[in-house]
Amino acid sequence: MNPQGWTREQMAQRAALDIPDGSYVNLGIGIPEMVVQFVPEGREFIYQTENGLLGMGPDPQPGHEDPDLINAGKKPVTAIPGAAFFHHADSFVMIRGGHIDICVLGAMQVSASGDLANWSTGASDAIPAVGGAMDLVAGVKTIFVITQHQTKNGEPKIVEHCTCPLTGKGVVDRIFTNLAVIDVTSEGLAVRDLAPGISFDYVQERTPVSLKLDIKK
């Protein structure tokens, strides 16, 4: 049996480890939403959701959902003490004004130079769903991506050049997959961490882009 690496929850937890204390963070839909569940001990993150909440807390307990308290993905959330609610336009002023430190997004493809495609496959029957992603990659200081290393059909998601419509060019700083943590650097893609049981060669075989191993302990 081939090794599988990190689960979806473990990918989210691994990404949370790389968020500095006190950061203002926006989470995309999908696996990135899980990051809110994993705040390392001794740190505080202030989560923002672009539909108008600063101070988003973890998922509510079953039966305690508030239909008026949701995130941008329309999923029930909680609010921490001191949370603020505001107009949708004010939320995008925060984003476009560079006031959010880190955004964690999903991806269909990430290129070797940090281009991101995460809103459409480009197919004629694809449903447009760009949401706030283009504003986020343009306005947020640091962009993290969480994604499976390959599609369900085994196609790579980290590629030399994106073939899906772009969300932004050269915007991705760090990629978290089920196999590895990879930084986008001026010298190419650098593997910073490997999932348990995963070798560098195993990752390289599934990545049609040259990688370098640069794990700092």
C-alpha positions in Angstrom: 0.0 0.0 0.0 1.3 3.4 -0.9 1.8 5.9 2.0 -0.9 8.5 2.2 0.7 11.3 4.3 -1.3 13.7 6.3 -5.1 13.6 6.5 -7.2 16.7 5.7 -7.4 17.5 9.4 -3.6 17.0 9.8 -3.0 19.3 6.8 -5.0 22.0 8.5 -3.2 21.5 11.8 0.2 21.6 10.1 -0.7 24.9 8.4 -1.8 26.4 11.8 1.7 25.7 13.1 3.1 28.1 10.6 0.8 31.0 11.5 2.5 33.5 13.8 0.9 34.6 17.1 -1.4 37.6 16.8 -2.0 37.2 13.1 -5.2 38.3 11.4 -6.2 35.4 9.2 -8.7 34.8 6.5 -9.7 31.2 5.7 -10.9 29.9 2.3 -13.6 27.3 1.8 -12.8 23.6 2.1 -9.8 22.2 4.0 -8.7 25.8 4.9 -11.9 26.2 7.0 -10.5 23.4 9.3 -7.6 25.6 10.4 -9.8 27.5 12.8 -10.0 24.3 14.9 -6.2 24.2 15.4 -4.7 27.1 17.3 -1.4 26.1 18.8 -1.1 26.4 22.6 0.1 29.9 23.6 -1.0 31.6 20.4 -3.9 33.7 19.4 -5.2 34.1 15.9 -7.9 36.6 14.9 -9.9 35.0 12.1 -11.8 37.2 9.5 -14.4 36.0 7.1 -15.2 38.3 4.2 -18.9 38.3 4.7 -18.4 40.5 7.7 -17.0 39.0 10.9 -13.7 39.6 12.7 -13.1 37.2 15.6 -14.5 33.9 14.2 -14.4 31.0 16.6 -14.5 27.3 16.1 -17.4 25.3 14.8 -20.5 25.3 17.1 -21.5 22.2 18.9 -24.2 20.2 17.2 -27.6 21.7 18.0 -26.1 25.1 19.0 -25.8 26.5 15.5 -27.0 30.1 14.9 -28.4 30.5 11.4 -27.4 34.2 11.4 -23.8 33.4 12.3 -22.1 31.8 9.2 -18.8 32.1 7.4 -18.2 32.9 3.7 -18.9 29.3 2.8 -22.3 29.5 4.5 -21.3 27.1 7.3 -22.2 27.8 10.9 -19.4 29.3 13.0 -19.0 30.9 16.5 -17.8 34.3 17.5 -15.1 34.8 20.2 -15.4 37.5 22.9 -14.7 40.9 21.4 -15.7 39.9 17.9 -16.9 42.6 15.5 -19.6 42.5 12.8 -19.5 44.8 9.9 -20.7 45.5 6.3 -19.5 43.3 3.5 -17.9 46.4 1.9 -16.0 47.2 5.1 -14.7 43.6 5.1 -13.2 44.1 1.7 -11.6 47.4 2.8 -9.7 45.3 5.3 -8.6 42.9 2.6 -7.8 45.4 -0.1 -6.1 47.7 2.4 -3.5 45.1 3.4 -4.8 44.7 6.9 -5.0 40.8 6.9 -1.7 39.1 7.5 -2.4 35.6 6.2 -4.9 34.0 3.9 -5.3 30.2 3.6 -6.9 29.1 0.4 -7.6 25.9 -1.5 -6.3 25.3 -5.1 -7.0 23.5 -8.3 -3.4 24.2 -9.4 -0.3 26.1 -8.2 2.5 26.8 -10.6 6.2 26.7 -10.0 6.3 30.5 -9.8 3.4 30.7 -7.3 0.6 31.4 -9.7 -2.8 30.3 -8.2 -5.8 28.8 -10.0 -8.6 28.1 -7.6 -11.9 29.3 -8.9 -12.7 27.5 -12.2 -11.5 24.6 -14.3 -12.1 26.7 -17.4 -14.6 24.1 -18.8 -17.5 25.5 -20.7 -20.0 24.1 -18.2 -18.0 25.3 -15.1 -19.9 27.3 -12.6 -18.1 30.7 -11.9 -17.2 30.9 -8.2 -14.4 33.4 -7.8 -15.9 34.9 -4.6 -13.3 37.0 -2.8 -10.3 35.0 -3.9 -8.9 37.6 -6.3 -9.2 40.4 -3.8 -7.6 38.1 -1.1 -4.5 37.2 -3.2 -4.0 40.8 -4.2 -4.5 42.4 -0.8 -3.3 39.9 1.9 0.4 39.9 2.9 1.0 36.2 2.9 -0.8 33.4 1.0 -0.9 29.8 2.1 -2.5 27.1 0.0 -3.8 23.8 1.4 -4.5 21.2 -1.3 -4.2 17.5 -2.0 -1.0 16.8 -3.8 -2.9 15.2 -6.7 -6.4 15.1 -8.0 -8.6 12.0 -7.5 -7.5 10.9 -11.0 -3.8 11.2 -10.0 -3.1 14.4 -11.9 -0.6 16.8 -10.3 -1.9 20.0 -8.7 1.6 21.5 -8.5 2.6 22.2 -12.1 5.1 24.1 -14.2 2.3 26.4 -15.6 -1.4 26.5 -14.6 -3.8 25.5 -17.3 -6.9 26.6 -15.3 -7.9 30.3 -15.2 -5.7 32.2 -12.8 -6.8 33.7 -9.6 -3.5 35.6 -9.3 0.1 35.5 -10.6 3.0 34.9 -8.3 0.9 35.2 -5.2 1.5 31.9 -3.3 4.1 31.8 -0.6 3.7 28.3 0.9 1.9 25.1 -0.1 0.6 22.5 2.3 -0.3 19.1 0.7 -1.0 15.7 2.1 2.7 14.9 1.3 4.8 17.9 2.1 5.1 21.6 2.9 6.6 23.5 0.0 7.8 27.1 -0.2 7.7 29.1 -3.4 11.0 30.9 -3.6 13.0 33.0 -6.1 15.1 29.9 -6.7 12.2 27.5 -7.2 10.1 25.2 -5.1 11.7 24.1 -1.8 10.4 21.3 0.3 10.4 22.5 4.0 8.7 19.5 5.6 7.6 15.9 4.7 4.6 14.1 6.1 5.4 11.0 8.2 6.4 8.0 6.0 6.8 10.2 2.9 10.2 10.5 1.2 11.5 13.4 -0.9 11.7 11.1 -3.9 8.1 10.0 -3.5 7.0 13.7 -3.6 9.3 14.5 -6.6 7.9 11.5 -8.5 4.4 13.0 -8.2 5.4 16.6 -9.0 6.3 17.5 -12.6 8.4 20.4 -11.3 11.9 20.3 -10.0 12.0 20.4 -6.2 14.8 20.9 -3.8 14.9 19.6 -0.3 15.5 22.3 2.3 14.2 21.2 5.7 15.4 23.4 8.5 15.3 21.8 11.9 
